[in-house]
Amino acid sequence: MADVFLSYSRADQEVARRFAEALQAAGLEVWWDVGLATGEAYDRVTEEALMSARAVVVLWSKTSVDSRWVRAEATQGDRNGTLVPVMIEDCKRPVMFELVQTADLTRWKGKASDPAWQAFLADVRRVVSREAPAAAPATAPPPAAKAARPGRILVVGAVVAVVAIAAALGFLVLRGKGGLGSGLDPHRIDEGGDHGAYSRRSREEARSERPLHLCRSGL
């Protein structure tokens, strides 16, 4: 992983070399495309270096502002929070980068003691030393509802069965008692038992004696 990814236009290669050498002299590891080995896929290697670099130094010039490669690399650096742009000549930067603070080294000739260079180098170091954002702690999933234990289910089922059986027995007992009571007809009570027999005999005797009384009175 390189400290600095250097983005520039091919037309500005000599100026880019000056920046690369000065940054290396300051103790920073620099990646730029002159270090590509024969046979390497330019786009793949460049993208890997761009994504892994701690700082992306973009050299804005009249030619680099029209380079799609430089624009894309600057956009990715801005997205990753690693962009460190610098003007190497007066030019109109892409609109999306006009509001990004940009160092002015249009007059820098490579002198390490130049205040403008020292200020720029301090900015590069600050970005390089910046710690990667800490990953947000994973949110623990809500505890799953505990499944009912089989034993508990059996106990509950047994209790429900006992209650149901007791209720059914109670209903049958009450129904039986009600049936005995409902069989007694108050209008027919004199037809059963000794009391009923006595009542029938009294009525029969009354009917048999009445004619005899009438006959006697006729005599």
C-alpha positions as CSV (number, residue, x, y, z in Angstrom):
1,M,0.0,0.0,0.0
2,A,1.5,3.3,-1.1
3,D,1.3,6.5,0.9
4,V,0.6,8.7,-2.1
5,F,-1.1,8.0,-5.4
6,L,0.1,10.7,-7.9
7,S,-2.5,11.6,-10.6
8,Y,-1.3,13.8,-13.5
9,S,-1.6,14.3,-17.3
10,R,1.1,12.7,-19.5
11,A,2.0,16.1,-20.8
12,D,3.0,17.1,-17.2
13,Q,5.3,14.1,-16.6
14,E,8.4,16.2,-15.8
15,V,6.5,18.2,-13.2
16,A,5.0,15.0,-11.8
17,R,8.5,13.6,-11.5
18,R,9.5,16.6,-9.4
19,F,6.6,16.0,-7.1
20,A,7.3,12.3,-6.8
21,E,10.9,12.7,-6.0
22,A,10.3,15.5,-3.4
23,L,7.6,13.4,-1.7
24,Q,9.9,10.3,-1.6
25,A,12.7,12.5,-0.2
26,A,10.3,13.5,2.6
27,G,9.9,9.8,3.5
28,L,6.6,9.0,1.7
29,E,6.1,6.1,-0.6
30,V,4.7,7.2,-3.9
31,W,2.9,5.3,-6.6
32,W,2.8,6.7,-10.2
33,D,2.4,5.0,-13.5
34,V,6.1,5.1,-14.6
35,G,6.6,2.2,-12.2
36,L,4.4,-0.1,-14.2
37,A,6.1,-3.3,-15.2
38,T,5.9,-4.7,-18.8
39,G,2.8,-6.9,-19.3
40,E,0.8,-5.4,-16.4
41,A,-2.8,-4.4,-17.0
42,Y,-2.7,-0.7,-16.8
43,D,-6.3,-0.1,-15.7
44,R,-6.3,-2.9,-13.1
45,V,-3.0,-2.0,-11.5
46,T,-3.9,1.7,-11.5
47,E,-7.3,1.1,-9.9
48,E,-5.8,-1.1,-7.2
49,A,-3.2,1.5,-6.3
50,L,-5.8,4.3,-6.4
51,M,-8.1,2.5,-4.0
52,S,-5.4,1.4,-1.5
53,A,-3.4,4.7,-1.4
54,R,-3.7,6.8,1.8
55,A,-3.6,10.1,-0.2
56,V,-4.4,10.9,-3.8
57,V,-2.4,13.9,-5.0
58,V,-3.9,15.4,-8.1
59,L,-1.8,17.8,-10.2
60,W,-4.3,20.2,-11.9
61,S,-3.1,21.8,-15.1
62,K,-4.6,23.0,-18.4
63,T,-4.1,19.5,-19.8
64,S,-5.1,17.4,-16.8
65,V,-8.5,19.1,-16.4
66,D,-9.4,17.6,-19.8
67,S,-8.1,14.2,-18.9
68,R,-10.8,11.6,-18.2
69,W,-8.3,9.6,-16.2
70,V,-7.3,12.4,-14.0
71,R,-11.0,13.4,-13.5
72,A,-11.9,9.9,-12.5
73,E,-9.0,9.5,-10.1
74,A,-9.8,12.8,-8.5
75,T,-13.4,11.8,-8.1
76,Q,-12.5,8.6,-6.5
77,G,-10.0,10.3,-4.1
78,D,-12.7,12.8,-3.1
79,R,-15.2,9.9,-2.5
80,N,-12.6,8.1,-0.4
81,G,-11.7,11.2,1.6
82,T,-8.0,10.9,0.4
83,L,-8.0,13.8,-2.2
84,V,-5.1,16.3,-1.9
85,P,-5.4,18.6,-5.0
86,V,-2.7,21.0,-6.1
87,M,-2.5,23.6,-8.9
88,I,0.7,23.4,-11.0
89,E,-0.4,26.1,-13.4
90,D,-3.3,28.5,-13.7
91,C,-6.3,26.7,-15.1
92,K,-10.0,26.3,-14.7
93,R,-10.7,23.2,-12.6
94,P,-13.7,21.0,-13.1
95,V,-16.8,22.5,-11.6
96,M,-17.2,19.8,-8.9
97,F,-13.6,20.6,-7.6
98,E,-13.9,24.3,-7.6
99,L,-15.1,24.3,-3.9
100,V,-12.4,22.0,-2.8
101,Q,-9.4,23.7,-1.1
102,T,-6.5,23.4,-3.5
103,A,-2.8,24.2,-2.9
104,D,-1.2,26.6,-5.2
105,L,2.3,25.5,-6.3
106,T,2.3,27.2,-9.7
107,R,5.6,28.9,-8.8
108,W,7.2,26.0,-7.0
109,K,10.5,24.9,-8.7
110,G,11.3,21.9,-6.5
111,K,12.9,23.6,-3.5
112,A,12.2,21.7,-0.3
113,S,12.4,24.7,2.0
114,D,9.8,26.6,0.0
115,P,7.0,27.6,2.5
116,A,4.3,26.7,-0.1
117,W,5.8,23.3,-0.5
118,Q,6.1,22.8,3.3
119,A,2.5,23.7,3.8
120,F,1.4,21.3,1.0
121,L,3.6,18.5,2.5
122,A,2.0,19.0,5.9
123,D,-1.4,18.5,4.3
124,V,-0.2,15.3,2.6
125,R,1.2,14.0,5.8
126,R,-2.1,14.8,7.7
127,V,-4.1,12.8,5.2
128,V,-1.7,9.9,5.1
129,S,-1.6,9.6,8.9
130,R,-5.4,9.9,9.2
131,E,-6.9,6.8,10.7
132,A,-9.4,4.8,8.8
133,P,-12.9,5.4,10.0
134,A,-13.8,2.9,12.7
135,A,-16.4,0.4,11.6
136,A,-19.7,0.8,13.3
137,P,-20.3,-1.8,16.0
138,A,-22.6,-4.6,14.8
139,T,-26.0,-4.3,16.3
140,A,-27.0,-7.4,18.1
141,P,-30.1,-9.0,16.8
142,P,-33.1,-9.0,19.1
143,P,-33.3,-12.1,21.2
144,A,-35.5,-14.7,19.7
145,A,-38.6,-15.7,21.6
146,K,-38.0,-18.9,23.6
147,A,-39.8,-21.9,22.3
148,A,-42.1,-23.5,24.8
149,R,-40.7,-26.6,26.4
150,P,-42.4,-29.9,25.5
151,G,-42.8,-30.8,29.1
152,R,-44.6,-27.6,29.9
153,I,-46.9,-28.1,26.9
154,L,-47.8,-31.6,28.2
155,V,-48.6,-30.3,31.7
156,V,-50.8,-27.5,30.4
157,G,-52.6,-30.0,28.1
158,A,-53.2,-32.4,31.0
159,V,-54.6,-29.6,33.2
160,V,-57.0,-28.5,30.5
161,A,-58.2,-32.1,29.9
162,V,-58.9,-32.6,33.7
163,V,-60.8,-29.3,33.9
164,A,-62.9,-30.3,30.8
165,I,-63.7,-33.8,32.3
166,A,-64.7,-32.3,35.6
167,A,-67.0,-29.8,34.0
168,A,-68.6,-32.6,31.9
169,L,-69.2,-34.8,35.0
170,G,-70.6,-31.9,36.9
171,F,-73.0,-31.1,34.1
172,L,-74.2,-34.7,33.9
173,V,-74.8,-34.9,37.7
174,L,-76.8,-31.7,37.7
175,R,-78.8,-32.8,34.7
176,G,-79.7,-36.1,36.5
177,K,-81.0,-34.4,39.6
178,G,-83.0,-32.0,37.5
179,G,-84.6,-35.0,35.7
180,L,-85.8,-36.6,39.0
181,G,-87.4,-33.4,40.1
182,S,-89.0,-32.6,36.8
183,G,-90.8,-36.0,36.8
184,L,-93.0,-35.1,39.7
185,D,-96.3,-33.7,38.5
186,P,-98.0,-31.8,41.3
187,H,-101.4,-32.5,39.7
188,R,-100.9,-36.2,39.8
189,I,-99.4,-36.6,43.3
190,D,-102.6,-38.1,44.6
191,E,-102.3,-41.0,42.2
192,G,-99.2,-42.5,43.8
193,G,-98.4,-43.9,47.3
194,D,-100.8,-44.5,50.2
195,H,-102.1,-41.0,50.1
196,G,-103.3,-41.5,46.6
197,A,-105.0,-44.8,47.5
198,Y,-106.8,-43.2,50.4
199,S,-108.1,-40.4,48.3
200,R,-109.5,-42.8,45.7
201,R,-111.3,-44.9,48.4
202,S,-112.8,-41.8,50.0
203,R,-114.3,-40.7,46.7
204,E,-115.6,-44.2,45.9
205,E,-117.2,-44.5,49.4
206,A,-118.8,-41.1,49.1
207,R,-120.4,-42.1,45.7
208,S,-121.6,-45.5,47.0
209,E,-123.2,-44.1,50.2
210,R,-125.1,-41.3,48.5
211,P,-127.6,-43.4,46.7
212,L,-128.3,-45.4,49.8
213,H,-129.0,-42.3,51.7
214,L,-131.4,-41.2,49.1
215,C,-133.3,-44.5,49.2
216,R,-133.6,-44.3,53.0
217,S,-135.0,-40.9,52.9
218,G,-137.6,-42.1,50.4
219,L,-138.7,-44.7,52.8
